[in-house]
Amino acid sequence: MIYLMENTDSCTEDNLSALLPFLSEERRAKTLRYRFLSDRINCAAAFCLLRLGLYREYGITSVPKFILVKNEKPCLADRADIHFNLSHCKKAVACIVSGSNTAIDINEIRPSHRSVAARVCSPGELSRIEKSSDPDREFMRLWTEKECVSKLDGRGLSADYRAILSEPEAGLIRHIERQEYIVSYICAEKGETVFIKNAAELFMLLCQALNG
């Protein structure tokens, strides 16, 4: 299942303070090390979405602990059967929870730069962007797809981004498209998407789920 919290760019310090008690000590320290409120909100909200997902799908109320596996991809320390991935952009935060290997990437639609596209896209993909009625959206769709495949095994930016969509995993990508952002994800299950309108709603859902 996918959990999306929107309107992160309107979050306040009070919203952050409300979410901090739901974090692990390690995640709280990481969150507070960020200089900007937007980064602190994204870090905290992603972890909180994971907690909500683990409760709704597996009944887990304990605070999750991470270990790093292949290519330093984070996994749950005590539940190897549960897979997750996190992502965020300026407008929203995303979390996917699955019983199989999974990955997700989210990014807001913004003006694309030809020089950036040339470094990460194949000639065919560049042609798609140029011929599209909305080149910025088309580039971001391709970018999130590439990020998604690279995150599946933890390769990240070490992957060959120009060729990555020729890999078999690329055929498993699904999308969620909103006016301001695009989500690409890989998941064996066809789960629903839970849209959470803001940090206040996320806090309310966490209280209901984890505090009884």
Phi, psi and omega in degrees: 000148181251136178240126182234120173256123184260177176059036179293337181286355178252008182288152182243174175299325178296320176299317179297314180301325180291329182275335186304321181296343181271358182268156170289164178301319180295315181291324178296316179297318179297317180301313185284348176286339180290142182283319188263144180302320181301319179290322178294318178298313181299317181295315181290315184295322179299316179295320180293323176297321177298315179300317179296317179296319179295324178290311185294326186261335184230000180070021183274124178251345181289156180287124183291145174242141184256149165232159179257132179246220185307131180056027177062032174283129182287140176223166178287135186294324187246008179219081181293344181278351180252130180243148180209165173204150185233151176201158178206160172220192183291334187260338188200164177234140183233146175220137174237136179234132187210162174273000178224168181307136189212163177203153180213147174216139181230140177207145179281153176286125178211162182304129180270152180249129184303324182294324178291313180302322182295333181278336188241352184246148175284166177304321178295321179291322176298322178295319177301317180297314184294326182274349184290148174288344177223081185301324181296317178293319181296317178298316182291328175298314178296318181298314180293327176297315180296316177300319182298312180297319182293330181280343185300322178245012175082010182291325181060221185288355177282351179287159175277095188293334180291330185251358192295331181281001172271354179285152183304325183298336182296334179289350182262359185289137172239166185227152165233122182244124175245171182300321187258347182208166178233141174242132169243140181210156175238124182201135180291327181271153175259078181271167179278168176249129178259114178265126179244122194287335181192179183292328179296319178292321177300315178301316180297316179295322179294317179299316180296320184280317191254342180252007179070000000 
